[in-house]
């Protein structure tokens, strides 16, 4: 098992970002399940919806910019991910 102090700073940053996004999603889901009859409760639900959408967008961006194999046998960059619907391989 690796010690936390031996991880590179970029991995620590990604881990901290992931934990922050998990906490935000937890808060947003809690807000979405509460009753929204008052104006402040409606505002919290709208903010929660925006948080969920923003976290989804961040996940999509990280997925699209996943590492690619730049040292393939063909001498050019190869993306091993499956294309999304509507994309050309």
C-alpha positions in Angstrom: 0.0 0.0 0.0 1.3 3.5 -0.9 1.6 6.1 1.8 -0.3 9.3 1.1 2.9 11.3 1.5 4.5 9.4 -1.4 1.8 10.2 -3.9 2.6 12.9 -6.4 0.9 16.2 -5.9 -1.2 15.8 -9.1 -2.7 12.6 -7.8 -3.4 14.2 -4.4 -5.1 17.1 -6.2 -7.3 14.7 -8.2 -8.2 12.8 -5.0 -9.1 16.0 -3.2 -11.2 17.1 -6.2 -13.0 13.7 -6.2 -13.8 13.8 -2.5 -15.1 17.4 -2.9 -17.3 16.3 -5.8 -18.7 13.4 -3.7 -19.6 15.7 -0.8 -21.2 18.2 -3.3 -23.3 15.4 -4.8 -24.3 14.1 -1.4 -25.5 17.6 -0.4 -27.3 18.1 -3.7 -29.1 14.8 -3.5 -30.2 15.6 0.0 -31.6 19.0 -1.2 -33.4 17.4 -4.1 -35.3 15.0 -1.8 -36.6 17.7 0.6 -39.9 19.5 0.3 -39.7 22.7 -1.7 -42.8 24.8 -0.8 -40.9 27.8 0.3 -38.8 30.2 -1.9 -35.5 29.4 -0.1 -36.1 25.7 -0.5 -36.8 26.1 -4.2 -33.6 28.1 -4.6 -31.7 25.4 -2.8 -33.2 22.8 -5.2 -32.2 24.9 -8.2 -28.6 25.2 -6.9 -28.6 21.5 -6.1 -29.7 20.7 -9.7 -26.9 23.0 -11.0 -24.4 21.3 -8.8 -25.4 17.8 -10.2 -25.2 19.1 -13.7 -21.8 20.7 -13.2 -20.4 17.5 -11.6 -21.7 15.6 -14.6 -20.0 18.0 -17.0 -16.7 17.7 -15.0 -16.9 13.9 -15.2 -17.5 14.1 -18.9 -14.5 16.4 -19.5 -12.2 14.1 -17.5 -13.5 11.1 -19.4 -13.0 12.8 -22.8 -9.4 13.8 -21.9 -8.4 10.5 -20.5 -4.7 9.5 -21.2 -4.0 8.1 -24.6 -1.2 5.8 -25.7 1.2 8.1 -27.5 3.9 5.4 -28.0 1.8 2.9 -30.1 3.5 0.5 -32.5 2.1 2.5 -35.4 4.0 5.6 -34.3 1.0 7.7 -33.8 -1.3 8.4 -30.9 -4.0 5.7 -30.3 -7.1 6.2 -28.2 -8.3 2.9 -26.7 -11.6 4.2 -25.5 -14.8 3.2 -27.3 -16.4 6.0 -29.3 -19.5 7.6 -27.9 -22.7 7.3 -29.8 -22.6 9.6 -32.9 -18.7 9.9 -32.9 -16.5 8.4 -35.6 -13.9 6.0 -34.4 
